Amino acid sequence: MAPEASPLWAKNLPLDRAIHHFTVGDEPTTDRALLAWDAIGSAAHARTLAKGGYLAHEDVRALLAALKELHGEALRGTITITPEMEDCHTALELALIERCGEAGKRIHLGRSRNDQVILALRLLMREELAQLGEQVIQIALAFLALGKTHATTPMPGYTHLRRAMPSTWGLWASAFAEGLLEEVEALHAVLARFDRCPLGAAAGFGAPLELDRAHTAKLLGFAQVQRNPIDVMNSRGRHEGALADWLASVASVLEKAFWDLILFSTEEFHFVTLPDAFTTGSSIMPQKRNPDVLELSRATCRLLRGQANLVHEVASGLPSSYHRDVQLLKAPVLEMLKNASGMFAVLPALLNGLIIEAETSQAACGNELYAAHAATALAINGMPFRDAYRTVAAQVMTGGFAPDPDLYTGATRADLTTPKALLHDHQASLHTARTHWQECLANVWELPIDQELP
């Protein structure tokens, strides 16, 4: 007979339905994203219990077989978490009891829902962040490809939305590739923060039995154990905040590109034409093609910043150790990951499909853009810069300024080679990390219980 669907902490005391609904909230829905990761973490914990002599090998084999099945079912979305179950941990344990009997009741030894959920979240965030990093690299490479194709195509450079100095589409596109490269470099530091195994912290003061935490860490592909159990609890919110801040920072790079392309694709500018697939029409005006993908992407950048602020607000102002407040971090973090991945997925194709209107862009590069270059040239030849500035300003105002643009092209040349090589290095590093994690997690299922870890 299937065990009764009730929370792991239930003690046969009366439970007010309204209070239960409030405290559970959206957990039955939100936690579906954690089920597969909780299954992997539970399998590693079962192996560590066996290594310490706390769980019979026949029980571990039964648990591993059931957890592998449940992991597959979780990935397919066929496991239901009812409100009575409350969360993924209860759903998983009840399923183990149903399939493995007494062994399913033994697996929670040495573990709390506190370190259990942190582990599941950390495994999820580690994998999702690495995938997002690979997506960001693809966007950066698409910017570089655009920059290479139009390395010398002129365009005005703007400050205050006023024409300022000569630029090129190569310089424009390279700027966003360089910005994203900086974000990819920062990503490795965020991933390093996640590279510590929290399991074994239990409720935040360590498990009341000897567990080989280093064994668990190695099983799951972590570089080390997160040593202090109170710090494990204190890191809840801190690590989610690091993830959120990284996504918000990537958004701050991309948002400017979206703004520019919306502006430059207007009829008044006509520097660039957007691919038809990334625009939509008006319901009343037959001639309209609207930059909906760019506008929604721009809004998504602001949404990511708002969700990052929400993460910090929920996690701030708490004393040390675990508090139920942090339950409300799950939804915004999962939403951020979904929103960012959806936006990142469409951007390489958008950039590859842009049509640069070279004639219009070049025609906008009037003589006045070379005023700073001309003043600098006079100063290099001996005239004090302030006098050179006034001389050129007078020529511009009287219509007598006639520079030779060919003399002032050096500053608009972008380095497109160095960032490309660095991006490929980071791409290889992320691929290596993800391959290592996948191999470790495969061993969780397949390695004989008595065999030493590779």
Contacts in CASP RR format, 6 or more apart in sequence:
PFRMAT RR
TARGET T0000
AUTHOR 0000-0000-0000
METHOD contacts of the structure
MODEL  1
MAPEASPLWAKNLPLDRAIHHFTVGDEPTTDRALLAWDAIGSAAHARTLA
KGGYLAHEDVRALLAALKELHGEALRGTITITPEMEDCHTALELALIERC
GEAGKRIHLGRSRNDQVILALRLLMREELAQLGEQVIQIALAFLALGKTH
ATTPMPGYTHLRRAMPSTWGLWASAFAEGLLEEVEALHAVLARFDRCPLG
AAAGFGAPLELDRAHTAKLLGFAQVQRNPIDVMNSRGRHEGALADWLASV
ASVLEKAFWDLILFSTEEFHFVTLPDAFTTGSSIMPQKRNPDVLELSRAT
CRLLRGQANLVHEVASGLPSSYHRDVQLLKAPVLEMLKNASGMFAVLPAL
LNGLIIEAETSQAACGNELYAAHAATALAINGMPFRDAYRTVAAQVMTGG
FAPDPDLYTGATRADLTTPKALLHDHQASLHTARTHWQECLANVWELPID
QELP
2 94 0 8 1.000
2 98 0 8 1.000
3 94 0 8 1.000
3 97 0 8 1.000
3 98 0 8 1.000
5 82 0 8 1.000
5 84 0 8 1.000
5 85 0 8 1.000
5 90 0 8 1.000
5 94 0 8 1.000
6 84 0 8 1.000
6 85 0 8 1.000
6 90 0 8 1.000
7 84 0 8 1.000
7 85 0 8 1.000
7 86 0 8 1.000
7 87 0 8 1.000
7 90 0 8 1.000
8 89 0 8 1.000
8 90 0 8 1.000
8 93 0 8 1.000
8 108 0 8 1.000
8 113 0 8 1.000
9 113 0 8 1.000
20 83 0 8 1.000
21 83 0 8 1.000
23 324 0 8 1.000
24 83 0 8 1.000
24 86 0 8 1.000
24 87 0 8 1.000
26 331 0 8 1.000
27 81 0 8 1.000
27 86 0 8 1.000
27 87 0 8 1.000
27 327 0 8 1.000
27 330 0 8 1.000
28 81 0 8 1.000
28 82 0 8 1.000
28 83 0 8 1.000
28 85 0 8 1.000
28 86 0 8 1.000
28 87 0 8 1.000
29 81 0 8 1.000
30 330 0 8 1.000
30 331 0 8 1.000
30 334 0 8 1.000
31 81 0 8 1.000
31 87 0 8 1.000
31 88 0 8 1.000
31 91 0 8 1.000
31 330 0 8 1.000
32 74 0 8 1.000
32 77 0 8 1.000
32 79 0 8 1.000
32 81 0 8 1.000
32 88 0 8 1.000
33 124 0 8 1.000
33 334 0 8 1.000
34 88 0 8 1.000
34 117 0 8 1.000
34 120 0 8 1.000
34 121 0 8 1.000
34 124 0 8 1.000
34 330 0 8 1.000
35 70 0 8 1.000
35 74 0 8 1.000
35 79 0 8 1.000
35 81 0 8 1.000
35 88 0 8 1.000
35 91 0 8 1.000
35 92 0 8 1.000
36 71 0 8 1.000
36 72 0 8 1.000
36 74 0 8 1.000
36 75 0 8 1.000
37 119 0 8 1.000
37 120 0 8 1.000
37 121 0 8 1.000
37 123 0 8 1.000
37 124 0 8 1.000
38 88 0 8 1.000
38 89 0 8 1.000
38 92 0 8 1.000
38 116 0 8 1.000
38 117 0 8 1.000
38 119 0 8 1.000
38 120 0 8 1.000
39 67 0 8 1.000
39 68 0 8 1.000
39 70 0 8 1.000
39 71 0 8 1.000
39 72 0 8 1.000
39 74 0 8 1.000
39 92 0 8 1.000
40 67 0 8 1.000
40 71 0 8 1.000
40 123 0 8 1.000
40 220 0 8 1.000
40 441 0 8 1.000
40 444 0 8 1.000
41 116 0 8 1.000
41 119 0 8 1.000
41 120 0 8 1.000
41 123 0 8 1.000
41 199 0 8 1.000
41 220 0 8 1.000
41 444 0 8 1.000
42 63 0 8 1.000
42 67 0 8 1.000
42 92 0 8 1.000
42 96 0 8 1.000
42 107 0 8 1.000
42 116 0 8 1.000
43 63 0 8 1.000
43 64 0 8 1.000
43 67 0 8 1.000
43 68 0 8 1.000
43 71 0 8 1.000
43 444 0 8 1.000
43 445 0 8 1.000
44 199 0 8 1.000
44 216 0 8 1.000
44 219 0 8 1.000
44 220 0 8 1.000
44 444 0 8 1.000
45 107 0 8 1.000
45 111 0 8 1.000
45 199 0 8 1.000
45 216 0 8 1.000
46 55 0 8 1.000
46 59 0 8 1.000
46 60 0 8 1.000
46 63 0 8 1.000
46 64 0 8 1.000
46 67 0 8 1.000
46 107 0 8 1.000
47 60 0 8 1.000
47 64 0 8 1.000
47 215 0 8 1.000
47 216 0 8 1.000
47 219 0 8 1.000
47 444 0 8 1.000
47 449 0 8 1.000
48 199 0 8 1.000
48 211 0 8 1.000
48 212 0 8 1.000
48 213 0 8 1.000
48 215 0 8 1.000
48 216 0 8 1.000
48 219 0 8 1.000
49 55 0 8 1.000
49 60 0 8 1.000
49 106 0 8 1.000
49 107 0 8 1.000
49 109 0 8 1.000
49 110 0 8 1.000
49 211 0 8 1.000
50 56 0 8 1.000
50 57 0 8 1.000
50 59 0 8 1.000
50 60 0 8 1.000
50 449 0 8 1.000
51 212 0 8 1.000
51 215 0 8 1.000
52 210 0 8 1.000
52 211 0 8 1.000
52 212 0 8 1.000
54 109 0 8 1.000
54 209 0 8 1.000
55 63 0 8 1.000
55 103 0 8 1.000
55 106 0 8 1.000
55 107 0 8 1.000
55 109 0 8 1.000
57 449 0 8 1.000
57 450 0 8 1.000
59 100 0 8 1.000
59 102 0 8 1.000
59 103 0 8 1.000
59 104 0 8 1.000
59 106 0 8 1.000
60 103 0 8 1.000
60 449 0 8 1.000
61 449 0 8 1.000
62 99 0 8 1.000
62 100 0 8 1.000
62 103 0 8 1.000
63 96 0 8 1.000
63 100 0 8 1.000
63 103 0 8 1.000
63 104 0 8 1.000
63 107 0 8 1.000
64 445 0 8 1.000
66 95 0 8 1.000
66 96 0 8 1.000
66 99 0 8 1.000
66 100 0 8 1.000
67 92 0 8 1.000
67 96 0 8 1.000
68 445 0 8 1.000
69 99 0 8 1.000
70 79 0 8 1.000
70 92 0 8 1.000
70 95 0 8 1.000
70 96 0 8 1.000
71 445 0 8 1.000
73 79 0 8 1.000
79 91 0 8 1.000
79 95 0 8 1.000
80 91 0 8 1.000
81 87 0 8 1.000
81 88 0 8 1.000
81 90 0 8 1.000
81 91 0 8 1.000
82 91 0 8 1.000
85 91 0 8 1.000
85 94 0 8 1.000
87 113 0 8 1.000
87 117 0 8 1.000
88 120 0 8 1.000
89 113 0 8 1.000
89 116 0 8 1.000
89 117 0 8 1.000
93 104 0 8 1.000
93 107 0 8 1.000
93 108 0 8 1.000
96 103 0 8 1.000
96 104 0 8 1.000
96 107 0 8 1.000
97 104 0 8 1.000
97 105 0 8 1.000
109 209 0 8 1.000
110 200 0 8 1.000
110 202 0 8 1.000
110 207 0 8 1.000
110 208 0 8 1.000
110 209 0 8 1.000
110 211 0 8 1.000
111 199 0 8 1.000
111 200 0 8 1.000
111 202 0 8 1.000
111 207 0 8 1.000
112 201 0 8 1.000
112 202 0 8 1.000
112 203 0 8 1.000
112 204 0 8 1.000
114 201 0 8 1.000
114 202 0 8 1.000
114 203 0 8 1.000
114 204 0 8 1.000
114 233 0 8 1.000
114 322 0 8 1.000
115 198 0 8 1.000
115 199 0 8 1.000
115 200 0 8 1.000
115 201 0 8 1.000
115 202 0 8 1.000
115 203 0 8 1.000
115 204 0 8 1.000
115 229 0 8 1.000
115 232 0 8 1.000
116 199 0 8 1.000
118 198 0 8 1.000
118 201 0 8 1.000
118 232 0 8 1.000
118 233 0 8 1.000
118 235 0 8 1.000
118 236 0 8 1.000
119 197 0 8 1.000
119 198 0 8 1.000
119 199 0 8 1.000
119 220 0 8 1.000
121 240 0 8 1.000
121 330 0 8 1.000
121 333 0 8 1.000
122 194 0 8 1.000
122 198 0 8 1.000
122 239 0 8 1.000
123 220 0 8 1.000
125 194 0 8 1.000
125 239 0 8 1.000
125 240 0 8 1.000
125 243 0 8 1.000
125 333 0 8 1.000
125 337 0 8 1.000
126 191 0 8 1.000
126 194 0 8 1.000
126 195 0 8 1.000
126 437 0 8 1.000
127 434 0 8 1.000
127 437 0 8 1.000
128 337 0 8 1.000
128 341 0 8 1.000
129 187 0 8 1.000
129 190 0 8 1.000
129 191 0 8 1.000
129 194 0 8 1.000
129 243 0 8 1.000
129 246 0 8 1.000
130 191 0 8 1.000
130 430 0 8 1.000
130 433 0 8 1.000
130 434 0 8 1.000
131 341 0 8 1.000
131 434 0 8 1.000
132 247 0 8 1.000
132 337 0 8 1.000
132 340 0 8 1.000
132 341 0 8 1.000
132 344 0 8 1.000
133 184 0 8 1.000
133 187 0 8 1.000
133 430 0 8 1.000
134 427 0 8 1.000
134 430 0 8 1.000
134 431 0 8 1.000
135 341 0 8 1.000
135 344 0 8 1.000
135 345 0 8 1.000
136 180 0 8 1.000
136 183 0 8 1.000
136 184 0 8 1.000
136 187 0 8 1.000
136 250 0 8 1.000
136 344 0 8 1.000
137 180 0 8 1.000
137 184 0 8 1.000
137 423 0 8 1.000
137 426 0 8 1.000
137 427 0 8 1.000
137 430 0 8 1.000
138 344 0 8 1.000
138 348 0 8 1.000
139 180 0 8 1.000
139 254 0 8 1.000
139 344 0 8 1.000
139 347 0 8 1.000
139 348 0 8 1.000
139 351 0 8 1.000
140 176 0 8 1.000
140 177 0 8 1.000
140 179 0 8 1.000
140 180 0 8 1.000
140 181 0 8 1.000
140 184 0 8 1.000
140 419 0 8 1.000
140 423 0 8 1.000
141 177 0 8 1.000
141 348 0 8 1.000
141 420 0 8 1.000
141 423 0 8 1.000
142 347 0 8 1.000
142 348 0 8 1.000
142 351 0 8 1.000
142 352 0 8 1.000
143 173 0 8 1.000
143 174 0 8 1.000
143 176 0 8 1.000
143 177 0 8 1.000
143 180 0 8 1.000
143 257 0 8 1.000
143 351 0 8 1.000
144 173 0 8 1.000
144 174 0 8 1.000
144 177 0 8 1.000
144 416 0 8 1.000
144 419 0 8 1.000
144 420 0 8 1.000
144 423 0 8 1.000
145 351 0 8 1.000
145 352 0 8 1.000
146 169 0 8 1.000
146 170 0 8 1.000
146 173 0 8 1.000
146 351 0 8 1.000
146 352 0 8 1.000
146 354 0 8 1.000
146 356 0 8 1.000
147 169 0 8 1.000
147 170 0 8 1.000
147 172 0 8 1.000
147 173 0 8 1.000
147 174 0 8 1.000
147 414 0 8 1.000
147 416 0 8 1.000
148 170 0 8 1.000
148 416 0 8 1.000
149 356 0 8 1.000
150 168 0 8 1.000
150 169 0 8 1.000
150 170 0 8 1.000
150 173 0 8 1.000
150 356 0 8 1.000
150 358 0 8 1.000
151 168 0 8 1.000
151 169 0 8 1.000
151 170 0 8 1.000
151 413 0 8 1.000
151 414 0 8 1.000
151 416 0 8 1.000
152 168 0 8 1.000
152 170 0 8 1.000
152 409 0 8 1.000
152 412 0 8 1.000
152 413 0 8 1.000
153 168 0 8 1.000
153 169 0 8 1.000
153 170 0 8 1.000
153 356 0 8 1.000
153 358 0 8 1.000
153 361 0 8 1.000
153 362 0 8 1.000
154 166 0 8 1.000
154 167 0 8 1.000
154 168 0 8 1.000
154 358 0 8 1.000
154 361 0 8 1.000
154 362 0 8 1.000
154 365 0 8 1.000
154 412 0 8 1.000
155 167 0 8 1.000
155 168 0 8 1.000
155 169 0 8 1.000
155 172 0 8 1.000
155 271 0 8 1.000
155 361 0 8 1.000
155 362 0 8 1.000
155 364 0 8 1.000
155 365 0 8 1.000
156 163 0 8 1.000
156 164 0 8 1.000
156 165 0 8 1.000
156 166 0 8 1.000
156 167 0 8 1.000
156 361 0 8 1.000
156 364 0 8 1.000
156 365 0 8 1.000
156 366 0 8 1.000
156 369 0 8 1.000
157 163 0 8 1.000
157 164 0 8 1.000
157 165 0 8 1.000
157 166 0 8 1.000
157 167 0 8 1.000
157 369 0 8 1.000
158 164 0 8 1.000
163 364 0 8 1.000
163 366 0 8 1.000
163 368 0 8 1.000
163 369 0 8 1.000
164 369 0 8 1.000
165 369 0 8 1.000
165 370 0 8 1.000
165 372 0 8 1.000
165 373 0 8 1.000
165 411 0 8 1.000
166 365 0 8 1.000
166 369 0 8 1.000
166 370 0 8 1.000
166 373 0 8 1.000
166 405 0 8 1.000
166 408 0 8 1.000
166 409 0 8 1.000
166 411 0 8 1.000
166 412 0 8 1.000
167 412 0 8 1.000
168 412 0 8 1.000
168 413 0 8 1.000
168 414 0 8 1.000
169 356 0 8 1.000
169 361 0 8 1.000
170 412 0 8 1.000
170 414 0 8 1.000
170 416 0 8 1.000
171 412 0 8 1.000
171 413 0 8 1.000
171 414 0 8 1.000
172 260 0 8 1.000
173 414 0 8 1.000
174 414 0 8 1.000
174 415 0 8 1.000
174 416 0 8 1.000
174 419 0 8 1.000
175 414 0 8 1.000
176 253 0 8 1.000
176 254 0 8 1.000
176 256 0 8 1.000
176 257 0 8 1.000
177 416 0 8 1.000
177 419 0 8 1.000
177 420 0 8 1.000
177 423 0 8 1.000
178 419 0 8 1.000
179 253 0 8 1.000
180 250 0 8 1.000
180 253 0 8 1.000
180 254 0 8 1.000
181 419 0 8 1.000
181 422 0 8 1.000
181 423 0 8 1.000
181 426 0 8 1.000
182 253 0 8 1.000
183 246 0 8 1.000
183 249 0 8 1.000
183 250 0 8 1.000
183 253 0 8 1.000
184 423 0 8 1.000
184 426 0 8 1.000
185 426 0 8 1.000
186 246 0 8 1.000
186 249 0 8 1.000
187 246 0 8 1.000
188 426 0 8 1.000
188 429 0 8 1.000
190 242 0 8 1.000
190 243 0 8 1.000
190 246 0 8 1.000
191 433 0 8 1.000
193 239 0 8 1.000
193 242 0 8 1.000
194 239 0 8 1.000
195 222 0 8 1.000
195 223 0 8 1.000
195 224 0 8 1.000
196 217 0 8 1.000
196 222 0 8 1.000
196 223 0 8 1.000
196 224 0 8 1.000
196 225 0 8 1.000
196 226 0 8 1.000
197 213 0 8 1.000
197 216 0 8 1.000
197 217 0 8 1.000
197 220 0 8 1.000
197 222 0 8 1.000
197 224 0 8 1.000
197 225 0 8 1.000
197 226 0 8 1.000
198 226 0 8 1.000
198 232 0 8 1.000
198 235 0 8 1.000
199 213 0 8 1.000
199 216 0 8 1.000
199 217 0 8 1.000
199 220 0 8 1.000
200 206 0 8 1.000
200 207 0 8 1.000
200 211 0 8 1.000
200 213 0 8 1.000
200 216 0 8 1.000
200 229 0 8 1.000
200 232 0 8 1.000
201 207 0 8 1.000
201 226 0 8 1.000
201 229 0 8 1.000
201 232 0 8 1.000
201 233 0 8 1.000
202 208 0 8 1.000
202 229 0 8 1.000
203 322 0 8 1.000
204 229 0 8 1.000
204 230 0 8 1.000
204 232 0 8 1.000
204 233 0 8 1.000
204 321 0 8 1.000
204 322 0 8 1.000
205 229 0 8 1.000
205 230 0 8 1.000
206 229 0 8 1.000
213 225 0 8 1.000
214 225 0 8 1.000
215 453 0 8 1.000
216 225 0 8 1.000
217 223 0 8 1.000
217 224 0 8 1.000
217 225 0 8 1.000
218 440 0 8 1.000
218 453 0 8 1.000
219 440 0 8 1.000
219 443 0 8 1.000
219 444 0 8 1.000
219 453 0 8 1.000
220 440 0 8 1.000
220 441 0 8 1.000
220 444 0 8 1.000
221 436 0 8 1.000
221 437 0 8 1.000
221 440 0 8 1.000
221 441 0 8 1.000
226 232 0 8 1.000
226 235 0 8 1.000
230 320 0 8 1.000
230 321 0 8 1.000
233 320 0 8 1.000
233 321 0 8 1.000
233 322 0 8 1.000
234 320 0 8 1.000
234 321 0 8 1.000
236 315 0 8 1.000
236 322 0 8 1.000
236 326 0 8 1.000
236 329 0 8 1.000
237 311 0 8 1.000
237 314 0 8 1.000
237 315 0 8 1.000
237 326 0 8 1.000
237 329 0 8 1.000
238 315 0 8 1.000
240 311 0 8 1.000
240 315 0 8 1.000
240 329 0 8 1.000
240 333 0 8 1.000
241 308 0 8 1.000
241 311 0 8 1.000
241 312 0 8 1.000
241 315 0 8 1.000
243 333 0 8 1.000
243 336 0 8 1.000
244 304 0 8 1.000
244 307 0 8 1.000
244 308 0 8 1.000
244 311 0 8 1.000
244 312 0 8 1.000
244 332 0 8 1.000
244 333 0 8 1.000
244 336 0 8 1.000
245 308 0 8 1.000
247 304 0 8 1.000
247 308 0 8 1.000
247 336 0 8 1.000
247 337 0 8 1.000
247 340 0 8 1.000
248 304 0 8 1.000
248 305 0 8 1.000
248 306 0 8 1.000
248 308 0 8 1.000
250 340 0 8 1.000
251 300 0 8 1.000
251 301 0 8 1.000
251 302 0 8 1.000
251 304 0 8 1.000
251 305 0 8 1.000
251 340 0 8 1.000
252 301 0 8 1.000
252 305 0 8 1.000
254 297 0 8 1.000
254 301 0 8 1.000
254 343 0 8 1.000
254 347 0 8 1.000
255 298 0 8 1.000
255 301 0 8 1.000
255 302 0 8 1.000
258 294 0 8 1.000
258 295 0 8 1.000
258 297 0 8 1.000
258 298 0 8 1.000
258 301 0 8 1.000
259 298 0 8 1.000
261 272 0 8 1.000
261 274 0 8 1.000
261 291 0 8 1.000
261 294 0 8 1.000
261 354 0 8 1.000
262 291 0 8 1.000
262 294 0 8 1.000
262 295 0 8 1.000
262 298 0 8 1.000
263 269 0 8 1.000
264 271 0 8 1.000
264 272 0 8 1.000
265 271 0 8 1.000
265 272 0 8 1.000
265 273 0 8 1.000
265 274 0 8 1.000
265 291 0 8 1.000
269 360 0 8 1.000
269 364 0 8 1.000
270 357 0 8 1.000
270 360 0 8 1.000
271 356 0 8 1.000
271 357 0 8 1.000
271 360 0 8 1.000
271 361 0 8 1.000
271 364 0 8 1.000
272 354 0 8 1.000
272 355 0 8 1.000
272 356 0 8 1.000
272 357 0 8 1.000
272 361 0 8 1.000
273 354 0 8 1.000
273 355 0 8 1.000
273 357 0 8 1.000
274 289 0 8 1.000
274 291 0 8 1.000
274 294 0 8 1.000
274 350 0 8 1.000
274 354 0 8 1.000
274 355 0 8 1.000
275 349 0 8 1.000
275 350 0 8 1.000
275 353 0 8 1.000
275 354 0 8 1.000
275 355 0 8 1.000
276 289 0 8 1.000
277 349 0 8 1.000
278 291 0 8 1.000
278 292 0 8 1.000
278 293 0 8 1.000
278 294 0 8 1.000
278 346 0 8 1.000
278 350 0 8 1.000
279 289 0 8 1.000
279 290 0 8 1.000
279 291 0 8 1.000
279 292 0 8 1.000
279 293 0 8 1.000
280 289 0 8 1.000
280 290 0 8 1.000
280 292 0 8 1.000
281 288 0 8 1.000
281 289 0 8 1.000
281 290 0 8 1.000
282 288 0 8 1.000
282 290 0 8 1.000
293 346 0 8 1.000
293 350 0 8 1.000
294 350 0 8 1.000
297 343 0 8 1.000
297 346 0 8 1.000
297 347 0 8 1.000
300 339 0 8 1.000
300 340 0 8 1.000
300 343 0 8 1.000
301 343 0 8 1.000
303 339 0 8 1.000
304 336 0 8 1.000
304 339 0 8 1.000
304 340 0 8 1.000
307 332 0 8 1.000
307 335 0 8 1.000
307 336 0 8 1.000
307 339 0 8 1.000
308 336 0 8 1.000
310 332 0 8 1.000
311 329 0 8 1.000
311 332 0 8 1.000
311 333 0 8 1.000
311 336 0 8 1.000
314 325 0 8 1.000
314 326 0 8 1.000
314 328 0 8 1.000
314 329 0 8 1.000
314 332 0 8 1.000
315 325 0 8 1.000
315 326 0 8 1.000
315 329 0 8 1.000
318 325 0 8 1.000
318 326 0 8 1.000
365 405 0 8 1.000
367 396 0 8 1.000
367 401 0 8 1.000
367 402 0 8 1.000
367 403 0 8 1.000
368 396 0 8 1.000
368 401 0 8 1.000
370 403 0 8 1.000
370 405 0 8 1.000
370 408 0 8 1.000
371 392 0 8 1.000
371 393 0 8 1.000
371 396 0 8 1.000
371 401 0 8 1.000
371 403 0 8 1.000
373 403 0 8 1.000
373 407 0 8 1.000
373 408 0 8 1.000
373 411 0 8 1.000
374 388 0 8 1.000
374 392 0 8 1.000
374 401 0 8 1.000
374 403 0 8 1.000
374 408 0 8 1.000
375 385 0 8 1.000
375 388 0 8 1.000
375 389 0 8 1.000
375 391 0 8 1.000
375 392 0 8 1.000
376 385 0 8 1.000
376 388 0 8 1.000
377 407 0 8 1.000
377 408 0 8 1.000
378 387 0 8 1.000
378 388 0 8 1.000
378 391 0 8 1.000
378 392 0 8 1.000
379 385 0 8 1.000
379 388 0 8 1.000
383 391 0 8 1.000
392 401 0 8 1.000
395 401 0 8 1.000
443 453 0 8 1.000
443 454 0 8 1.000
447 453 0 8 1.000
END
